[in-house]
Amino acid sequence: MKTARVSGGIVRPESFSRISAVLGPTNTGKTHFALERMVAHRSGMIGLPLRLLAREVYDRITRVKGANAVALITGEEKIVPAEANYFVCTVEAMPLDLRTAFVAIDEIQLCADPERGHVFTDRLLNARGEEETMFLGAETMRGAIQRFVPRAHFITRPRFSDLAYTGAKKLTRLPRRSAIVAFSADDVYGLAELVRRQRGGAAVVLGALSPRTRNAQVALYQSGDVDFLVATDAIGMGINMDVDHVAFSALEKFDGIGMRSLKPEEIGQIAGRAGRHMNDGTFGVTAEAEPLDEELVARVESHRYDPVRMLQYRSSALSFRSLDALLSTLDEPPPARGLVKARPAMDFVSLRILSEHEEIRAMATAPAAVKTLWDACQLPDFRKLSPDEHVKLVEQIYCHLMSAYGALPEEWLARQVERLCDTEGDVATLSGRLAQIRTWTYAAHRPGWVRDAAHWQETTRAIEDRLSDALHERLTQRFIDRRASVLMKRLREDDVYDIKLDESGGVELGGEMIGKLEGFRFTPDPRVEGIHGRTLRTAALKGLEGEFNARSNRLVNAADTEIALSEHGRLWWEGAIVGQLCAGVSALRPIVQVLADDHLPAELRQRIQSRLDNWIQARIASRLEPLIALRKAADVKAGSPVALEPEARGIA
């Protein structure tokens, strides 16, 4: 494809490609629209902001075009059939030397992102399809696109549903089908623990999860096994789930340098995940987050945000003539107004540090060696231990690549990988191992880094899958109360009538023990408390209606000998306490208090009350007949022929 220099010194492909910018808030079907356009062409490529989203889109296109026609290209995963015509990629991994009829870039407003913006800006300026190019994103990018892509045709997509602010709510008051947003893994896990204790459980989604773990967690939420999702702001980037309400647990995030407040457009991007298609959505705050001010709420509800004025820029026209030439081109100032030089990313930082090492400079003399060093520096810092640790690993890899062997040594790589095979440990341990195996999955997919690429790709993927499954299991064990989730799903499906009762009174629903029935009282399992305890009682009583009816019938028709009175005034029947004697108007006229659930139907309660009243009166009449006669005589008024003498009345 030819190139042509345009004003401002930017080199842009010369193409007859039709260029469109599809702009609008979340839940406007932009990505779906782009995918429909892509599959209508003979070939296409789409760049997406997240590996998780790339996998989701890859699966969708595969269902339409077949696995042999679709490729997936991310830093850690490459599925590239020989006859592939459609390429689903993360933006960073897009093979820009590949010509396709259609090219799309999603979330183009990330051109302004301090960390990754320079990559999106490069795609805006240089990525073109031979027939059609499409940029998808927020309305805030209209002015910037008009400036740098003047031939772009704009398509505005209105949101399909309304978005409304509902204020602050405690975790215990959040509606079901809520996504609770936090901005660190620790906060996500802490909130998920609270939701488990108070609401029965939550699925979790973080950008660092593997697609396999993420999909398994989302499946728990989508299937209704849990009603809540706790996630990082990764859910704002096009990952589609049936969310009705988004609750912000914080309004600040760490941006790589320090803590800062969320921008209005960031709040809108995340809040917009509430309500899908024609279903309205709501958003609010929870936990420690302060309520939003009225002006901010109005902007989010009406999708009005400040336009993007500056795009992050780093030259992609790199020179590998020498190490200093590479450093110089990476540090070039922006060639036009409206572009700002991006702060040094980790790859640039690693290169700067290693360029000061004499042994590295001695190796990186020829252009090929400089290019290899830059490739090594582009290794993502999956482990997030420290910059020094990451640079040491990059240095190790580069030295191996520059050795006589020319690749990562088999034995050395095997040692790195084998220690990550262990699937034991808690959430933090498994997450750490997953982060480390991602390093070697990435290495296995880099051209020339390993000798037997197919073997190492298969090995690292198998380990990642096992760790992903183990992490999903630990997350489920830690953050989901299985009893509560089973009950809530059955209750929503009106499926509580298969309750089973064992001989000891244990109540089981869906294979989970949910409590115990003693007489006419249901006691929830103490491990299912809080809000779910109340719901549990309601559901259990609904499912036990038949048993309560049967028991009341048996009690009404029971022989007097089947009911017993203890020395503490308790009435026992079938091994359970069903009543308690209380003081009445006299010692011979006690009151029977029925011991049964408050929600027991009034008709059943009255039948039980009548039976126990009759039983206790019969018991008193049979055991205390002389006292009853004396009491009756004492009650006869003086002057009556049968009245007791005054002396006898005093004794009575």
C-alpha positions as CSV (number, residue, x, y, z in Angstrom):
1,M,0.0,0.0,0.0
2,K,1.5,3.4,-1.0
3,T,1.9,6.1,1.5
4,A,1.6,9.9,1.2
5,R,2.9,12.7,3.4
6,V,0.3,15.1,4.6
7,S,0.3,18.3,6.5
8,G,1.9,18.2,10.0
9,G,4.5,15.7,9.0
10,I,2.3,12.6,9.6
11,V,2.7,9.8,7.2
12,R,-0.6,8.2,6.4
13,P,-1.5,5.4,4.0
14,E,-2.8,6.5,0.6
15,S,-6.0,4.6,0.1
16,F,-9.4,4.7,-1.5
17,S,-10.8,3.1,1.6
18,R,-14.1,4.4,2.8
19,I,-13.5,5.7,6.3
20,S,-16.3,5.8,8.9
21,A,-16.4,6.9,12.5
22,V,-19.2,5.3,14.4
23,L,-19.6,7.3,17.6
24,G,-22.0,7.1,20.5
25,P,-22.2,6.0,24.2
26,T,-22.1,2.5,25.4
27,N,-25.0,0.2,24.6
28,T,-25.4,1.5,21.1
29,G,-24.5,-1.6,19.1
30,K,-21.3,-0.1,17.6
31,T,-19.2,-3.2,17.9
32,H,-22.0,-5.4,16.5
33,F,-22.4,-3.0,13.6
34,A,-18.7,-3.2,12.8
35,L,-18.7,-7.0,12.9
36,E,-21.6,-7.1,10.5
37,R,-19.7,-4.8,8.1
38,M,-16.5,-6.9,8.5
39,V,-18.1,-10.3,7.7
40,A,-19.8,-8.6,4.6
41,H,-16.3,-8.1,3.2
42,R,-14.1,-10.8,1.7
43,S,-11.6,-10.2,4.5
44,G,-11.3,-8.0,7.6
45,M,-9.4,-7.2,10.8
46,I,-10.7,-5.6,14.0
47,G,-8.5,-4.3,16.8
48,L,-10.0,-4.5,20.3
49,P,-8.9,-3.0,23.6
50,L,-8.8,-6.2,25.7
51,R,-7.7,-9.8,25.3
52,L,-10.9,-10.9,26.9
53,L,-13.0,-9.0,24.5
54,A,-10.9,-10.2,21.5
55,R,-11.7,-13.8,22.6
56,E,-15.4,-13.0,22.9
57,V,-15.5,-11.5,19.4
58,Y,-13.4,-14.3,18.0
59,D,-16.0,-16.8,19.2
60,R,-18.8,-14.8,17.7
61,I,-17.2,-14.5,14.3
62,T,-16.2,-18.2,14.4
63,R,-19.8,-19.2,14.8
64,V,-20.7,-17.2,11.7
65,K,-17.7,-17.9,9.4
66,G,-16.3,-21.2,10.8
67,A,-13.1,-21.8,12.7
68,N,-10.9,-22.2,9.6
69,A,-11.8,-18.7,8.3
70,V,-11.1,-16.7,11.5
71,A,-7.8,-15.9,13.3
72,L,-7.2,-14.7,16.8
73,I,-4.1,-12.7,17.5
74,T,-3.2,-11.3,20.9
75,G,0.1,-11.0,22.7
76,E,-0.4,-14.4,24.4
77,E,-2.6,-16.3,21.9
78,K,-2.3,-16.9,18.2
79,I,-4.8,-19.0,16.3
80,V,-4.1,-18.4,12.7
81,P,-5.6,-21.0,10.2
82,A,-3.8,-21.1,6.9
83,E,-7.0,-19.9,5.1
84,A,-8.0,-17.3,7.6
85,N,-9.7,-14.2,6.1
86,Y,-10.9,-12.5,9.3
87,F,-8.5,-11.4,12.0
88,V,-9.6,-10.6,15.6
89,C,-6.8,-8.9,17.5
90,T,-5.9,-6.8,20.4
91,V,-5.0,-3.3,19.2
92,E,-1.3,-3.8,20.1
93,A,-1.1,-7.1,18.3
94,M,-2.6,-6.1,15.0
95,P,-0.4,-7.3,12.1
96,L,-0.4,-4.0,10.2
97,D,1.6,-5.4,7.3
98,L,-1.4,-7.6,6.5
99,R,-3.8,-6.2,3.9
100,T,-7.5,-6.8,4.4
101,A,-10.5,-5.3,2.8
102,F,-11.9,-4.0,6.1
103,V,-10.2,-2.7,9.2
104,A,-11.9,-1.5,12.4
105,I,-10.5,-0.1,15.7
106,D,-12.8,-0.3,18.8
107,E,-12.8,2.2,21.7
108,I,-10.9,4.8,19.6
109,Q,-11.3,7.3,22.4
110,L,-8.4,5.4,24.1
111,C,-6.1,7.6,21.9
112,A,-6.2,9.9,24.9
113,D,-5.2,7.2,27.4
114,P,-1.9,8.1,29.1
115,E,-0.6,4.4,29.1
116,R,-1.9,2.9,25.8
117,G,-3.0,5.9,23.9
118,H,-0.1,6.1,21.6
119,V,-0.9,2.7,20.1
120,F,-4.5,3.8,19.4
121,T,-3.3,7.0,17.9
122,D,-1.0,5.2,15.6
123,R,-3.9,3.0,14.4
124,L,-6.1,6.1,13.9
125,L,-3.4,7.7,11.7
126,N,-2.1,4.6,9.9
127,A,-4.4,1.5,10.0
128,R,-6.6,1.3,6.8
129,G,-8.6,-1.4,5.1
130,E,-8.3,-1.6,1.4
131,E,-12.1,-1.0,1.0
132,E,-13.4,0.2,4.3
133,T,-12.0,1.5,7.6
134,M,-14.1,2.0,10.7
135,F,-13.3,3.7,14.0
136,L,-15.7,3.0,16.9
137,G,-15.9,5.0,20.1
138,A,-17.2,7.9,22.1
139,E,-18.7,11.1,20.6
140,T,-15.8,13.0,22.4
141,M,-13.5,11.9,19.5
142,R,-15.4,13.6,16.8
143,G,-13.2,16.8,16.7
144,A,-10.0,14.8,16.8
145,I,-11.0,12.5,14.0
146,Q,-12.2,15.4,11.9
147,R,-8.7,17.0,12.4
148,F,-6.6,13.9,11.6
149,V,-8.8,11.9,9.3
150,P,-10.7,14.6,7.4
151,R,-12.2,12.1,4.9
152,A,-14.0,10.3,7.7
153,H,-17.8,10.0,7.4
154,F,-19.5,10.1,10.8
155,I,-22.3,7.8,12.0
156,T,-24.0,8.7,15.3
157,R,-25.5,5.8,17.2
158,P,-28.1,6.8,19.9
159,R,-28.3,4.7,23.0
160,F,-31.1,2.1,22.9
161,S,-32.2,2.6,26.5
162,D,-32.2,5.2,29.2
163,L,-29.6,5.5,31.9
164,A,-30.6,7.0,35.3
165,Y,-28.8,7.7,38.6
166,T,-30.3,6.2,41.7
167,G,-28.0,7.6,44.4
168,A,-26.1,5.8,47.1
169,K,-27.1,2.4,48.4
170,K,-25.6,0.0,50.9
171,L,-24.4,-3.4,49.6
172,T,-27.4,-4.9,51.3
173,R,-29.8,-2.7,49.3
174,L,-28.3,-3.1,45.9
175,P,-30.8,-4.6,43.4
176,R,-30.1,-8.0,41.9
177,R,-28.2,-8.1,38.6
178,S,-25.9,-5.4,39.9
179,A,-22.2,-4.9,38.9
180,I,-20.1,-3.5,41.7
181,V,-17.0,-1.7,40.3
182,A,-13.7,-1.4,42.1
183,F,-10.3,-0.4,40.8
184,S,-7.8,-2.9,42.2
185,A,-7.8,-6.7,42.7
186,D,-7.6,-6.3,46.5
187,D,-10.8,-4.1,46.4
188,V,-12.6,-6.5,44.1
189,Y,-11.8,-9.4,46.4
190,G,-12.7,-7.5,49.5
191,L,-16.1,-6.4,48.1
192,A,-16.8,-10.0,46.9
193,E,-16.2,-11.3,50.4
194,L,-18.8,-8.8,51.7
195,V,-21.3,-9.7,49.0
196,R,-20.9,-13.3,49.9
197,R,-21.6,-12.7,53.5
198,Q,-24.5,-10.3,52.9
199,R,-26.0,-11.3,49.6
200,G,-25.0,-15.0,49.0
201,G,-22.1,-14.5,46.6
202,A,-20.7,-12.8,43.5
203,A,-18.8,-13.6,40.4
204,V,-15.6,-11.6,39.8
205,V,-14.1,-10.1,36.6
206,L,-10.7,-8.6,36.4
207,G,-8.6,-7.7,33.3
208,A,-5.8,-10.0,34.6
209,L,-8.0,-13.1,34.5
210,S,-7.4,-15.5,31.7
211,P,-10.3,-15.7,29.2
212,R,-11.1,-19.2,30.5
213,T,-11.5,-18.1,34.1
214,R,-13.3,-14.9,33.1
215,N,-15.8,-16.8,31.0
216,A,-16.4,-19.3,33.7
217,Q,-17.1,-16.5,36.2
218,V,-19.3,-14.6,33.8
219,A,-21.2,-17.9,33.2
220,L,-22.1,-18.0,36.9
221,Y,-23.6,-14.6,36.7
222,Q,-25.3,-14.9,33.3
223,S,-26.9,-18.2,34.4
224,G,-28.4,-16.7,37.5
225,D,-26.3,-18.8,39.9
226,V,-25.3,-15.5,41.5
227,D,-27.0,-12.1,41.3
228,F,-24.0,-9.9,41.6
229,L,-20.8,-9.2,39.8
230,V,-17.8,-7.5,41.3
231,A,-15.4,-6.2,38.6
232,T,-12.7,-3.7,37.7
233,D,-13.4,-1.1,35.1
234,A,-12.6,-3.7,32.5
235,I,-16.3,-4.2,32.2
236,G,-16.5,-0.8,30.7
237,M,-14.7,-2.0,27.6
238,G,-17.4,-3.7,25.6
239,I,-17.6,-7.0,27.6
240,N,-21.3,-7.7,27.4
241,M,-23.3,-9.0,30.3
242,D,-26.9,-8.6,31.5
243,V,-26.3,-5.9,34.0
244,D,-29.3,-3.8,35.3
245,H,-27.4,-1.6,37.8
246,V,-23.8,-0.4,38.1
247,A,-22.6,0.6,41.5
248,F,-19.3,2.4,42.0
249,S,-17.5,1.5,45.2
250,A,-14.9,4.2,44.6
251,L,-14.5,7.2,42.3
252,E,-10.7,7.2,42.2
253,K,-8.2,5.0,40.5
254,F,-4.4,4.5,40.2
255,D,-3.3,5.6,36.7
256,G,0.2,4.3,36.8
257,I,1.6,7.4,38.5
258,G,-0.8,8.2,41.3
259,M,-4.4,8.2,42.4
260,R,-6.7,10.5,40.5
261,S,-10.5,11.0,40.3
262,L,-12.4,9.3,37.6
263,K,-13.2,11.6,34.6
264,P,-16.9,12.1,33.8
265,E,-16.5,10.1,30.5
266,E,-14.9,7.2,32.4
267,I,-17.8,7.1,34.8
268,G,-20.2,7.2,31.8
269,Q,-18.3,4.4,30.0
270,I,-18.6,2.1,33.0
271,A,-22.1,3.2,34.0
272,G,-23.3,2.6,30.5
273,R,-22.9,-1.1,30.9
274,A,-26.2,-1.0,32.9
275,G,-29.1,-1.8,30.7
276,R,-28.7,-3.9,27.5
277,H,-30.3,-3.2,24.2
278,M,-33.9,-1.9,25.0
279,N,-33.7,-2.4,28.8
280,D,-33.1,0.7,30.8
281,G,-30.2,0.8,33.2
282,T,-29.3,2.6,36.5
283,F,-26.1,3.5,38.2
284,G,-25.1,4.8,41.6
285,V,-22.5,4.5,44.4
286,T,-22.0,2.1,47.2
287,A,-19.5,1.3,50.0
288,E,-17.2,4.3,50.7
289,A,-17.9,6.2,47.5
290,E,-19.4,9.7,47.9
291,P,-22.7,10.5,46.1
292,L,-22.2,12.1,42.7
293,D,-23.0,15.8,42.3
294,E,-26.0,16.9,40.2
295,E,-23.9,18.4,37.3
296,L,-21.9,15.1,36.9
297,V,-25.1,13.0,37.0
298,A,-26.7,15.2,34.3
299,R,-23.7,14.8,32.1
300,V,-23.6,11.0,32.5
301,E,-27.4,10.6,32.0
302,S,-27.3,12.8,28.8
303,H,-23.9,11.5,27.6
304,R,-22.4,15.0,27.4
305,Y,-18.6,15.1,27.9
306,D,-15.7,17.3,27.1
307,P,-14.2,16.6,23.7
308,V,-10.8,14.9,23.4
309,R,-8.3,17.6,22.5
310,M,-5.0,15.9,22.8
311,L,-4.0,12.5,21.5
312,Q,-1.1,10.5,22.9
313,Y,1.7,10.1,20.4
314,R,4.8,8.0,19.9
315,S,6.4,7.5,16.6
316,S,6.0,4.1,15.0
317,A,8.5,4.8,12.3
318,L,11.4,3.4,14.3
319,S,15.0,3.2,13.2
320,F,17.0,0.1,14.1
321,R,20.3,1.4,12.6
322,S,21.7,1.6,16.1
323,L,20.6,1.6,19.7
324,D,20.9,5.3,19.9
325,A,18.9,5.8,16.7
326,L,16.1,3.6,18.1
327,L,16.1,5.6,21.4
328,S,16.0,8.8,19.4
329,T,13.0,7.8,17.2
330,L,11.1,6.7,20.2
331,D,11.7,10.0,21.8
332,E,10.7,12.1,18.8
333,P,8.3,15.0,19.5
334,P,4.8,14.9,18.0
335,P,4.7,16.2,14.3
336,A,1.5,18.1,14.6
337,R,-0.6,20.1,17.0
338,G,-3.3,18.1,18.8
339,L,-0.7,15.3,19.6
340,V,1.2,15.1,22.8
341,K,4.3,13.0,23.4
342,A,3.2,9.9,25.4
343,R,4.9,9.3,28.7
344,P,7.5,6.5,28.5
345,A,5.8,3.1,28.5
346,M,7.4,0.0,30.1
347,D,9.0,-1.1,26.8
348,F,10.7,2.3,26.4
349,V,11.7,2.3,30.1
350,S,13.2,-1.1,29.8
351,L,15.1,-0.1,26.6
352,R,16.5,3.0,28.3
353,I,17.7,1.1,31.3
354,L,19.3,-1.8,29.3
355,S,21.0,0.7,26.9
356,E,23.1,1.8,29.9
357,H,24.4,-1.7,30.4
358,E,27.8,-2.1,28.7
359,E,27.2,-5.8,27.9
360,I,23.9,-5.0,26.3
361,R,25.4,-2.2,24.2
362,A,28.2,-4.6,23.1
363,M,25.6,-7.0,21.8
364,A,23.2,-4.5,20.2
365,T,25.4,-3.2,17.5
366,A,23.8,-4.4,14.2
367,P,20.3,-3.5,13.2
368,A,19.1,-7.1,13.7
369,A,20.4,-7.1,17.2
370,V,18.8,-3.8,18.0
371,K,15.5,-5.0,16.6
372,T,15.8,-8.2,18.8
373,L,16.4,-6.0,21.8
374,W,13.3,-3.9,21.1
375,D,11.3,-7.1,20.6
376,A,12.5,-8.3,24.1
377,C,11.6,-5.0,25.7
378,Q,8.1,-5.3,24.4
379,L,7.5,-8.2,26.7
380,P,4.5,-7.1,28.9
381,D,5.0,-6.9,32.6
382,F,2.4,-9.5,33.5
383,R,3.9,-10.3,36.9
384,K,3.8,-6.7,38.2
385,L,6.5,-7.4,40.8
386,S,8.7,-4.3,40.2
387,P,10.2,-2.5,37.3
388,D,13.7,-3.8,38.3
389,E,12.5,-7.4,38.3
390,H,10.9,-7.0,34.9
391,V,14.0,-5.4,33.4
392,K,16.1,-8.3,34.7
393,L,13.8,-10.8,33.0
394,V,14.0,-8.8,29.7
395,E,17.7,-8.8,30.0
396,Q,17.8,-12.6,30.5
397,I,15.6,-13.2,27.5
398,Y,17.7,-10.9,25.3
399,C,21.0,-12.5,26.3
400,H,19.5,-16.0,25.5
401,L,18.2,-14.7,22.1
402,M,21.7,-13.3,21.3
403,S,23.6,-16.4,22.4
404,A,25.0,-19.0,20.0
405,Y,21.8,-21.0,20.4
406,G,19.8,-18.1,19.2
407,A,16.6,-18.9,21.3
408,L,15.5,-19.5,24.8
409,P,17.3,-22.7,26.0
410,E,14.9,-25.7,26.3
411,E,16.1,-26.7,29.8
412,W,16.0,-23.1,31.1
413,L,12.5,-22.6,29.7
414,A,11.3,-26.0,31.1
415,R,12.5,-24.9,34.6
416,Q,10.5,-21.7,34.4
417,V,7.4,-23.4,33.2
418,E,7.4,-26.6,35.3
419,R,7.4,-24.7,38.6
420,L,4.1,-23.2,37.6
421,C,2.2,-26.5,37.1
422,D,1.1,-26.7,40.7
423,T,-2.7,-26.0,41.0
424,E,-2.7,-26.0,44.8
425,G,-3.0,-22.7,46.7
426,D,-5.3,-19.8,47.3
427,V,-6.6,-17.1,45.0
428,A,-3.5,-14.9,45.3
429,T,-1.1,-17.8,44.7
430,L,-2.9,-19.1,41.7
431,S,-3.3,-15.6,40.3
432,G,0.4,-15.1,40.6
433,R,1.2,-18.3,38.8
434,L,-1.3,-17.4,36.0
435,A,0.5,-14.0,35.6
436,Q,3.8,-15.8,35.3
437,I,2.7,-18.4,32.8
438,R,1.3,-15.6,30.7
439,T,4.9,-14.4,30.3
440,W,5.9,-17.8,28.8
441,T,2.8,-18.1,26.7
442,Y,3.8,-14.7,25.2
443,A,7.3,-15.9,24.7
444,A,6.1,-19.1,23.0
445,H,4.2,-17.0,20.5
446,R,7.1,-14.7,19.6
447,P,8.7,-15.6,16.2
448,G,12.2,-17.0,16.8
449,W,12.1,-17.0,20.6
450,V,11.7,-20.8,21.0
451,R,12.8,-23.6,18.8
452,D,9.8,-25.8,19.1
453,A,7.1,-23.2,19.1
454,A,4.1,-25.6,18.7
455,H,5.3,-27.7,21.7
456,W,5.8,-24.7,24.0
457,Q,2.5,-23.0,22.9
458,E,0.7,-26.2,23.7
459,T,2.5,-26.7,27.0
460,T,2.0,-23.2,28.3
461,R,-1.7,-23.1,27.2
462,A,-2.3,-26.4,29.0
463,I,-0.8,-25.0,32.2
464,E,-2.8,-21.8,31.8
465,D,-6.0,-23.8,31.4
466,R,-5.3,-25.9,34.5
467,L,-4.5,-22.9,36.5
468,S,-7.5,-21.1,35.1
469,D,-9.8,-23.9,36.2
470,A,-8.3,-24.1,39.6
471,L,-8.6,-20.3,40.0
472,H,-12.2,-20.4,39.0
473,E,-12.8,-23.1,41.6
474,R,-11.1,-21.1,44.3
475,L,-13.0,-17.9,43.4
476,T,-16.2,-19.8,43.5
477,Q,-15.4,-21.4,46.9
478,R,-14.3,-18.1,48.3
479,F,-16.9,-15.7,47.0
480,I,-20.1,-17.8,46.5
481,D,-22.4,-19.3,49.1
482,R,-23.5,-22.3,47.2
483,R,-26.6,-22.9,49.4
484,A,-27.7,-19.3,48.9
485,S,-27.1,-19.3,45.2
486,V,-28.9,-22.5,44.6
487,L,-31.9,-21.4,46.7
488,M,-32.1,-18.0,45.0
489,K,-32.0,-19.5,41.5
490,R,-34.7,-22.0,42.5
491,L,-36.8,-19.3,44.1
492,R,-36.6,-17.1,41.0
493,E,-37.6,-20.1,38.8
494,D,-40.4,-20.9,41.2
495,D,-38.7,-24.3,41.7
496,V,-38.8,-24.8,45.5
497,Y,-41.2,-27.7,45.5
498,D,-38.6,-30.4,45.3
499,I,-37.5,-29.8,48.9
500,K,-36.5,-33.1,50.6
501,L,-36.8,-33.9,54.2
502,D,-34.7,-36.5,56.0
503,E,-35.6,-38.5,59.0
504,S,-33.9,-36.1,61.4
505,G,-35.8,-33.1,60.0
506,G,-33.0,-31.9,57.7
507,V,-34.3,-29.8,54.8
508,E,-32.5,-30.2,51.5
509,L,-32.9,-28.1,48.3
510,G,-31.0,-28.8,45.1
511,G,-28.6,-31.1,46.9
512,E,-27.8,-28.4,49.5
513,M,-28.8,-28.6,53.2
514,I,-30.6,-25.4,53.9
515,G,-31.9,-25.9,57.4
516,K,-33.9,-28.1,59.8
517,L,-37.7,-28.5,60.4
518,E,-38.6,-29.3,64.0
519,G,-42.3,-29.6,64.6
520,F,-43.8,-26.5,62.9
521,R,-40.6,-24.4,63.1
522,F,-38.0,-24.1,60.3
523,T,-34.5,-23.1,61.3
524,P,-32.2,-21.9,58.5
525,D,-28.7,-23.3,58.3
526,P,-26.5,-20.8,60.3
527,R,-24.1,-20.6,57.4
528,V,-26.8,-19.0,55.2
529,E,-27.6,-15.8,57.2
530,G,-28.3,-12.1,56.6
531,I,-30.6,-11.2,53.8
532,H,-30.5,-14.7,52.5
533,G,-31.6,-16.0,55.9
534,R,-34.9,-14.2,55.6
535,T,-35.3,-15.2,52.0
536,L,-34.4,-18.7,52.9
537,R,-37.1,-18.9,55.5
538,T,-39.7,-17.6,53.0
539,A,-38.7,-20.0,50.3
540,A,-38.5,-23.0,52.7
541,L,-42.0,-22.3,54.1
542,K,-43.3,-22.1,50.5
543,G,-41.7,-25.4,49.7
544,L,-42.8,-27.0,53.0
545,E,-46.5,-26.1,52.6
546,G,-47.4,-29.7,51.9
547,E,-45.4,-30.9,54.9
548,F,-47.0,-28.4,57.2
549,N,-50.5,-29.4,56.0
550,A,-49.7,-33.1,56.6
551,R,-48.3,-32.4,60.0
552,S,-51.2,-30.3,61.1
553,N,-53.6,-33.1,60.0
554,R,-51.7,-35.7,61.9
555,L,-51.6,-33.6,65.0
556,V,-55.4,-32.8,64.8
557,N,-56.1,-36.6,64.5
558,A,-53.4,-37.7,66.9
559,A,-54.4,-39.7,70.0
560,D,-54.0,-37.8,73.3
561,T,-51.3,-40.3,74.3
562,E,-49.1,-39.1,71.4
563,I,-48.8,-35.6,73.0
564,A,-46.7,-35.2,76.1
565,L,-46.2,-32.4,78.6
566,S,-42.7,-31.9,80.1
567,E,-42.0,-30.6,83.6
568,H,-41.0,-27.3,82.0
569,G,-44.5,-26.8,80.5
570,R,-43.5,-27.7,77.0
571,L,-45.9,-29.8,74.8
572,W,-44.1,-32.4,72.7
573,W,-45.4,-34.3,69.7
574,E,-43.4,-36.5,67.3
575,G,-40.2,-35.7,69.0
576,A,-40.5,-31.9,68.7
577,I,-41.8,-29.1,70.9
578,V,-45.0,-27.7,69.4
579,G,-46.3,-25.6,72.3
580,Q,-45.5,-23.9,75.6
581,L,-47.7,-23.4,78.7
582,C,-48.0,-19.8,79.8
583,A,-49.8,-18.3,82.9
584,G,-53.5,-17.8,82.3
585,V,-56.3,-16.4,84.4
586,S,-55.8,-19.2,87.0
587,A,-53.6,-22.1,87.6
588,L,-56.2,-24.4,86.1
589,R,-56.6,-22.3,83.0
590,P,-53.2,-21.9,81.5
591,I,-52.7,-20.5,78.0
592,V,-51.1,-22.7,75.3
593,Q,-48.6,-20.8,73.1
594,V,-48.2,-22.5,69.7
595,L,-44.5,-22.7,68.7
596,A,-44.6,-22.4,65.0
597,D,-43.1,-20.1,62.3
598,D,-44.6,-16.6,62.2
599,H,-45.4,-17.1,58.5
600,L,-47.3,-20.2,59.1
601,P,-50.8,-19.8,57.5
602,A,-53.4,-18.5,60.0
603,E,-55.7,-21.4,59.2
604,L,-53.1,-24.0,60.1
605,R,-52.0,-22.1,63.2
606,Q,-55.7,-22.0,64.4
607,R,-56.1,-25.8,63.9
608,I,-52.9,-26.5,65.9
609,Q,-54.0,-24.0,68.6
610,S,-57.4,-25.6,69.0
611,R,-55.9,-29.1,69.2
612,L,-53.4,-28.2,71.8
613,D,-56.0,-26.2,73.8
614,N,-58.4,-29.2,73.8
615,W,-55.5,-31.5,74.8
616,I,-54.4,-29.5,77.8
617,Q,-58.0,-29.0,79.0
618,A,-58.6,-32.7,78.7
619,R,-55.3,-33.4,80.6
620,I,-56.3,-31.1,83.4
621,A,-59.8,-32.5,83.6
622,S,-58.5,-36.1,83.8
623,R,-55.5,-35.5,86.2
624,L,-56.9,-32.7,88.5
625,E,-60.6,-33.5,88.8
626,P,-60.9,-32.9,92.6
627,L,-59.2,-29.5,92.2
628,I,-61.5,-28.6,89.4
629,A,-64.6,-29.5,91.6
630,L,-63.2,-27.5,94.5
631,R,-62.6,-24.6,92.2
632,K,-66.1,-24.7,90.9
633,A,-67.5,-24.9,94.4
634,A,-65.4,-22.0,95.5
635,D,-66.8,-19.9,92.7
636,V,-70.4,-20.4,93.8
637,K,-71.8,-17.2,95.4
638,A,-72.5,-17.1,99.1
639,G,-76.2,-17.7,100.0
640,S,-76.6,-20.4,97.4
641,P,-77.8,-23.8,98.7
642,V,-74.5,-25.4,97.3
643,A,-72.2,-22.6,98.5
644,L,-69.3,-23.6,100.7
645,E,-69.2,-22.6,104.3
646,P,-67.0,-19.6,105.0
647,E,-64.4,-21.8,106.7
648,A,-64.3,-24.2,103.8
649,R,-64.2,-21.3,101.2
650,G,-61.1,-20.0,103.0
651,I,-59.3,-23.4,102.7
652,A,-60.3,-23.6,99.1
